[in-house]
Amino acid sequence: MKCTFYGHACFLLDTGHHKILFDPFIRGNEKAAHIDVDSIEADFILLSHAHVDHVAETEEIARRCGATVVSNYEVAMYFGGKECQIHPMNHGGSWSFDFGRVHYVQAVHTSSLPDGSYGGQPGGFVIEFDNMLFYYSGDTAVTLDMTLIPEMIGPIDFSVLPIGGNFTMDHIGAIKTSELVQCKRVLGIHFDTFGYIEVDHNKVKADFKNAGIDFTMLAIGDSMNI
């Protein structure tokens, strides 16, 4: 499976059969100015919560590609009202899609839609692919609820976690999260987009290494195999 990072919290999983885009926010990110949004293809768009820096290009890409938007009820209904295909979920729920089974799990953050309306409660996603358990935490603090993920679903093979701090957990929190979900491979996101979340790359990498975690920070536009 190929994972491509488009900056901030936006990334694409290409399973070889389906393209799954997460939290599209590209044009508003000056550091992602070289990314051509019109070239991004998606079959599904998974949204962790409603903040504009996670949903900005959702309507555009969903309508162009005929992609299904998957999120909590409020966010899904919002994009359904914009003539996007949707699948609403909520915490504790799971659903088997063509690419795998998706669990919508707890995240601790805030959420409001671009028009200021209520965006429901934020969440994260655990996806059961054929050969791995994948976890995207969304914007969150560390919580003990994370311990229920390996207990009820299974130990996580690969995680995508925020590391920038201020609005989310920092990299120390991401290391703790990795421990709680029993995961040894992590992609760091939600860093360096703006001043509040700039990080010391060398320190972040060193701390993950000392914790025995295989950690990656991708440049915007770069990909990795997972």
MOKAKA-V224414 format. One record per helix or strand. SS is the DSSP state (2 for helix, 1 for strand). FROM is the first residue (numbers start at 1). LEN is the number of residues. If there is no record, write none. Layout:
SS_FROM_LEN / SS_FROM_LEN
This chain:
1_2_4 / 1_11_4 / 1_19_4 / 2_30_3 / 2_37_3 / 1_44_3 / 2_52_4 / 2_58_8 / 1_68_5 / 2_73_8 / 1_85_5 / 1_94_3 / 1_101_6 / 1_112_1 / 1_118_1 / 1_123_6 / 1_133_4 / 2_144_9 / 1_158_5 / 1_164_1 / 1_170_1 / 2_171_11 / 1_185_5 / 2_195_3 / 2_201_10 / 1_214_3 / 1_223_3
